[in-house]
C-alpha cells in the first residue's frame, strides 16, 4: 500500500518531502528541485496536495508547488504504484505557469 509520507526522488535529482497526510488525504511538504530556468538561486519550496484514499492503496494524488525563487507555480498529478515485492513508485505529469508581462504573452506562459 502506498504511503506518500517521506522523501521521494525523481530521475533528474529533484526531491520531494511529504511531512504528513491527514485522514482526509490532504498533505503538506516541500519540493527541492534540481532543475530551473530561473535566474535566482534554487530554494526549497512549499507544496500542498491531496490524495485519493482508496482500498487497494495505489492512490491518485495532486499537489501545487509555490516556487520561492521565481514568479511561477507548478501543479503535479499522478498515481502511486505499489507492486508486490517492489518499491513504491510515483508516476506524475506536471504543468508550470510562469508570470508574463502582458496578456499577449500568455501563449508562452505554460509548459
N, C-alpha and C positions, 0 to 999 in steps of 0.2 A: 504494500500500500504506500502510495506517495505521501511524503511529508515535506512541504516546502520550507520548513524551518531549517536554517543553516546556511552554509556557503555553497554557491554554485559558480562554475567557471565555464566560459564558452571557448570555442576554437580559436578566437582572436586574443584570448588572455584577459578579457573583461570578467569581473567578478560581481556577484550579487549576494547580499546577505539579507535573508528574511529573518527578522528577530522574533516575530510572534504571528500566530494565526489564531484569531478568536473563534468562538463556537458558531459564528455566522459565516465564517470563511474569509473575513477581512484580514488583511495583513499589512505590516509596515516593514520597511527595510532601507537598505542603502545600496546604490549601484556604483561600482568603481569601474568606469570604462577605460579600456586600454587604447581606444582609437577616438580621434576627434579631428574635425577640420577647424575648430575654433582657435583663435589666436591666443587666448588666455591659457594659463596652465590648468591642466585637468584637476578637478576636485571631486571627491566622493559626493554623490547627490542623492537626496531622499527619494524613496519610492513608496507608493501606496497602491494597494491592489485588493483583488477579491478572487477567491477560487470557488468553484462549484464543489460542494461536498456531496460525493456520491458513494454508492455501495462498493464498487469494485476498486476504488482508490486511484484510478487513473484520471485524475481531475483535469478539467479545463480551468484556465485562470487568465487574468489580465492585470496589468499594472501600468501606472504612469510614473515617469521619471521627470522631475523638475531639475534640469541641469543647472547647477550653481555657477558654472563658469562660462555660460553662453546664454544668449536670448533664444533658447529653444526648449521644446518639450518633446518627449518621446512616449509612445504607447506601445506596449507589447501584449500580444495574446498568444496563448499556447496551450499545450497539454503535457501533463506529466505521464510518462510511461514507466511502469514497474513490472517488467517481465520476471518470471520466477527465476531465481538464481542470478539475476543481473542487477547492475546498479540502476538506480532511478535515473531517467534521462528526461530533460525538458526540451521539447521542440517548440520553437517560437517564431513568430513573424513580428515585424515592428514597422512603425511609421515615425518619422522625425519631422517636426514642424519647426522651421527656423523663422525668426522675425524678419520681415522685409520692410522696406521704406514706404512702399505705396501699394495700392490695390492692383495697379497694373503689373506689379512684380509677383502677384500672388501665384502665378503659374509655376514659379520655380521654388516655392517655399516648402514643399512637402516632398520627402523622399521615403 
